[in-house]
Amino acid sequence: MDASLILRDLAEARSRGIARSQRIGRTVRALTLGLARTGATEAAELEHRLVEAVRAAQARPRVVAVLSGSGGTGTTTTAAGIATTLAALRSDPVVLADAQTGTASLSARLAGDRRRPAAPTVADVARHGARALPGAAHGGLGIVDAAPHRDPVTPAGLRRVLAALTAGHAFVVLDLGDDAGDVSRLADRAVVVTAPTAAAVDGTRRVLDRLWRADPAAAGTAAVAVVCPEPAAHRRLVRRLHEELSADVARIVLVPYDQALPGPGPLDPARLRPATREAYLALAALVAG
């Protein structure tokens, strides 16, 4: 099932005022968090098709790289949103791994408690393989934290990490931040995270160019997540992305402003706006398709 075509149909339906109802928002919230509610089956057919795209069987494990052309655009939050959506909707294992070095604990951030023990790091997995693999502690999602500055992981070590993770998970979501290097070459799908500013658009173009040089086929399936850091309209910048990046309309997803996305603070999926959950559902469908 082609998620791009589904998203295009959904966009056209919205433009006619058909598919933007509170009922849809409630249904997406229920589906993406596994909260079964009466009336969920009454959701719009297009939303249902997106969920089906996320749940589609995979012939082999898939590695998803989430990266950015500049810092502070919301790469970690977007990676977490995609990974939690995949874990909530799929029956097979999903893991979120921080491939950066020295960043704050993902496990503590998702749990909202920085006092809890951190998850194993990518350095642990590189060193010990399957013995260090995480349990699914966050709503069915496994977590691998970043390597500390004192124990960085080499490119060869990261390949060992991916070999261990793909052996036990259907999806491996990598948070690469803005320092991806050649790591994106190891991924099957890429999500480029950007902010609605001219500088961020330029950085996104550079990242997409780099992806294209590394693997034209993979670059052609890349998605762009435009994360809005404030409650303002950004239609002109989104239009510029469509025009200047020559991207498929369906592969640019707007993640709206949401007070429950507090930057470096704890991430609580249950507090997200329906529109935010819907954006993560769209991104999850694109990487699964």
C-alpha positions as CSV (number, residue, x, y, z in Angstrom):
1,M,0.0,0.0,0.0
2,D,1.5,3.3,-1.1
3,A,1.3,5.7,1.9
4,S,2.1,8.7,-0.4
5,L,-1.1,8.1,-2.4
6,I,-3.2,7.7,0.8
7,L,-1.8,11.0,2.1
8,R,-2.5,12.7,-1.2
9,D,-6.1,11.5,-1.1
10,L,-6.3,12.7,2.5
11,A,-5.0,16.1,1.6
12,E,-7.5,16.4,-1.2
13,A,-10.3,15.4,1.1
14,R,-9.3,17.9,3.7
15,S,-9.3,20.7,1.0
16,R,-13.0,19.8,0.4
17,G,-13.6,20.0,4.2
18,I,-14.5,16.3,4.4
19,A,-11.8,14.7,6.6
20,R,-11.1,17.3,9.4
21,S,-13.5,16.3,12.2
22,Q,-13.0,15.8,15.9
23,R,-14.2,12.3,15.4
24,I,-11.1,11.6,13.2
25,G,-8.8,13.2,15.8
26,R,-10.3,11.1,18.6
27,T,-9.9,7.9,16.5
28,V,-6.3,8.6,15.6
29,R,-5.6,9.3,19.3
30,A,-7.1,6.0,20.2
31,L,-5.3,4.0,17.5
32,T,-1.9,5.5,17.9
33,L,-1.9,5.0,21.7
34,G,-3.7,1.7,21.7
35,L,-6.6,3.1,23.6
36,A,-9.6,1.2,22.3
37,R,-12.7,3.4,22.3
38,T,-16.3,2.9,21.2
39,G,-16.9,4.4,17.7
40,A,-13.3,4.0,16.5
41,T,-14.5,2.0,13.5
42,E,-16.4,5.1,12.4
43,A,-13.3,6.9,11.5
44,A,-12.6,8.2,8.0
45,E,-11.6,5.5,5.5
46,L,-8.4,7.4,4.7
47,E,-7.2,7.4,8.3
48,H,-8.0,3.7,8.4
49,R,-5.8,3.2,5.3
50,L,-2.9,5.0,7.0
51,V,-3.2,2.7,10.0
52,E,-3.2,-0.3,7.6
53,A,-0.1,1.1,5.9
54,V,1.7,1.3,9.3
55,R,0.6,-2.3,10.1
56,A,1.6,-3.8,6.8
57,A,3.9,-6.9,7.0
58,Q,7.6,-6.3,6.3
59,A,9.6,-8.7,4.2
60,R,12.7,-7.8,6.2
61,P,13.7,-5.5,9.1
62,R,13.7,-1.8,8.2
63,V,16.1,0.9,9.5
64,V,14.7,4.4,9.6
65,A,17.1,7.4,9.8
66,V,15.7,10.6,11.3
67,L,18.1,13.5,10.7
68,S,18.3,17.2,10.2
69,G,20.4,19.8,8.4
70,S,20.6,22.0,11.6
71,G,20.3,21.6,15.3
72,G,17.3,22.3,17.4
73,T,14.6,21.4,14.8
74,G,13.0,18.6,16.8
75,T,14.8,15.5,15.5
76,T,14.7,13.5,18.7
77,T,11.0,14.3,19.4
78,T,10.1,13.4,15.8
79,A,12.0,10.1,16.0
80,A,10.2,9.3,19.3
81,G,6.8,10.2,17.8
82,I,7.4,7.9,14.8
83,A,8.8,5.1,16.9
84,T,6.0,5.2,19.5
85,T,3.4,5.2,16.7
86,L,5.0,2.2,15.1
87,A,5.2,0.3,18.4
88,A,1.6,1.1,19.3
89,L,0.1,-0.1,16.0
90,R,2.4,-3.0,15.2
91,S,2.5,-6.5,16.8
92,D,6.2,-7.0,16.1
93,P,9.1,-5.4,18.0
94,V,10.2,-1.8,17.4
95,V,13.3,-0.1,18.8
96,L,14.4,3.6,19.0
97,A,18.1,4.1,19.2
98,D,20.0,7.4,19.7
99,A,23.0,7.3,17.3
100,Q,24.4,10.6,18.6
101,T,27.1,10.9,21.3
102,G,26.6,12.3,24.7
103,T,22.9,13.3,24.4
104,A,20.4,13.0,27.3
105,S,18.7,9.7,28.0
106,L,15.9,8.8,25.7
107,S,14.5,6.3,28.2
108,A,14.3,9.0,30.9
109,R,12.7,11.5,28.6
110,L,10.0,9.2,27.4
111,A,9.3,8.0,30.9
112,G,9.3,11.6,32.2
113,D,11.6,10.6,35.1
114,R,15.2,11.5,34.8
115,R,16.0,9.6,38.0
116,R,15.2,6.2,36.5
117,P,18.0,4.0,35.3
118,A,19.0,4.7,31.7
119,A,18.5,2.2,29.0
120,P,21.5,0.3,27.5
121,T,23.6,2.6,25.2
122,V,24.7,1.9,21.6
123,A,28.2,1.4,23.1
124,D,26.8,-1.4,25.2
125,V,25.1,-3.0,22.2
126,A,28.2,-2.6,20.1
127,R,30.3,-4.3,22.8
128,H,27.9,-7.0,24.0
129,G,25.5,-7.6,21.0
130,A,22.2,-9.3,21.7
131,R,22.9,-9.6,25.5
132,A,22.5,-5.8,25.8
133,L,19.3,-5.5,23.8
134,P,16.6,-3.6,25.6
135,G,13.2,-4.8,26.7
136,A,10.1,-3.2,25.4
137,A,9.6,-0.9,28.4
138,H,7.7,2.0,26.8
139,G,4.4,0.9,25.4
140,G,6.0,-1.9,23.4
141,L,9.0,0.2,22.3
142,G,12.6,-0.7,23.0
143,I,15.1,2.1,23.8
144,V,18.8,2.3,23.2
145,D,20.4,5.4,24.6
146,A,23.3,7.4,23.1
147,A,26.9,6.5,23.8
148,P,28.6,8.7,26.4
149,H,31.3,11.1,25.3
150,R,33.9,8.9,27.1
151,D,32.8,5.8,25.1
152,P,31.9,6.9,21.5
153,V,31.0,4.3,18.9
154,T,32.9,3.9,15.7
155,P,31.2,3.4,12.3
156,A,32.1,-0.3,12.5
157,G,30.6,-0.4,16.0
158,L,27.4,1.2,14.7
159,R,27.2,-1.5,12.0
160,R,27.4,-4.1,14.7
161,V,24.6,-2.3,16.6
162,L,22.4,-2.3,13.6
163,A,23.1,-6.0,13.0
164,A,22.0,-6.8,16.6
165,L,18.9,-4.6,16.5
166,T,17.6,-5.7,13.1
167,A,18.0,-9.3,14.2
168,G,15.3,-8.8,16.8
169,H,13.2,-5.9,15.6
170,A,11.0,-5.2,12.6
171,F,11.8,-1.5,12.8
172,V,14.9,0.3,14.0
173,V,14.4,4.1,14.3
174,L,17.7,5.9,14.5
175,D,17.9,9.4,15.9
176,L,20.9,10.9,14.0
177,G,20.4,14.6,14.9
178,D,22.3,17.0,12.7
179,D,25.6,15.0,12.6
180,A,24.7,12.0,10.5
181,G,28.0,11.6,8.6
182,D,27.6,8.5,6.5
183,V,25.3,6.7,8.9
184,S,22.3,7.5,6.7
185,R,23.8,5.1,4.1
186,L,22.9,2.3,6.4
187,A,19.1,3.1,6.5
188,D,16.3,2.0,4.3
189,R,14.1,5.1,4.9
190,A,15.0,8.6,5.9
191,V,13.0,11.4,7.5
192,V,14.5,14.8,7.3
193,V,13.3,17.1,10.1
194,T,13.2,20.8,9.5
195,A,11.8,24.0,10.9
196,P,9.7,26.5,9.0
197,T,12.5,29.0,8.4
198,A,14.5,29.9,5.3
199,A,17.8,28.7,6.8
200,A,16.2,25.4,7.8
201,V,14.9,24.9,4.3
202,D,18.4,25.4,2.9
203,G,19.8,22.9,5.4
204,T,17.1,20.4,4.3
205,R,18.1,20.8,0.7
206,R,21.7,20.0,1.6
207,V,20.7,16.9,3.5
208,L,18.5,15.7,0.6
209,D,21.3,16.3,-1.8
210,R,23.6,14.3,0.4
211,L,21.1,11.5,0.6
212,W,20.7,11.6,-3.2
213,R,24.4,11.2,-3.8
214,A,24.6,8.3,-1.4
215,D,21.6,6.4,-2.7
216,P,19.2,8.0,-5.2
217,A,16.6,5.2,-4.6
218,A,16.5,5.8,-0.9
219,A,16.5,9.6,-1.4
220,G,13.4,9.2,-3.6
221,T,11.5,7.7,-0.6
222,A,12.6,10.3,2.0
223,A,10.0,12.2,3.9
224,V,10.3,15.8,5.3
225,A,8.8,16.6,8.7
226,V,8.3,20.4,9.1
227,V,8.1,21.0,12.9
228,C,6.4,24.2,13.9
229,P,8.0,25.6,17.2
230,E,5.3,28.3,17.7
231,P,1.5,28.7,17.0
232,A,1.7,30.5,13.7
233,A,0.8,29.7,10.1
234,H,3.7,28.6,7.9
235,R,2.0,27.8,4.7
236,R,4.4,29.9,2.6
237,L,7.5,28.0,3.9
238,V,5.8,24.6,3.4
239,R,4.9,25.8,-0.2
240,R,8.6,26.7,-0.7
241,L,9.6,23.2,0.4
242,H,7.3,21.7,-2.2
243,E,8.6,24.0,-4.9
244,E,12.3,24.2,-4.2
245,L,12.9,20.6,-3.0
246,S,10.9,19.1,-5.8
247,A,9.5,16.7,-3.3
248,D,6.3,14.7,-3.6
249,V,3.5,16.7,-1.9
250,A,2.5,13.7,0.1
251,R,6.0,13.3,1.5
252,I,6.1,16.6,3.3
253,V,4.3,16.4,6.6
254,L,3.6,19.4,8.8
255,V,4.0,18.7,12.6
256,P,1.9,21.4,14.2
257,Y,2.8,23.5,17.2
258,D,2.0,21.5,20.4
259,Q,2.5,22.6,24.0
260,A,3.1,19.0,24.8
261,L,6.3,19.0,22.8
262,P,8.5,20.9,25.3
263,G,11.9,20.7,23.6
264,P,14.3,18.9,25.8
265,G,11.7,18.1,28.5
266,P,9.9,14.8,29.0
267,L,7.7,13.6,26.2
268,D,4.2,12.3,27.1
269,P,2.4,10.9,24.0
270,A,-0.9,10.9,25.9
271,R,-0.9,14.7,26.0
272,L,-0.3,15.3,22.3
273,R,-2.9,17.1,20.2
274,P,-4.9,14.9,17.8
275,A,-3.3,16.8,14.9
276,T,0.2,16.0,16.2
277,R,-0.6,12.3,16.6
278,E,-2.0,12.4,13.0
279,A,1.3,13.9,11.7
280,Y,3.3,11.1,13.4
281,L,0.8,8.6,12.0
282,A,1.5,10.0,8.5
283,L,5.2,9.8,9.0
284,A,5.0,6.3,10.3
285,A,3.0,5.3,7.3
286,L,5.6,6.8,5.0
287,V,8.5,4.9,6.6
288,A,6.5,1.7,6.7
289,G,5.3,1.9,3.1
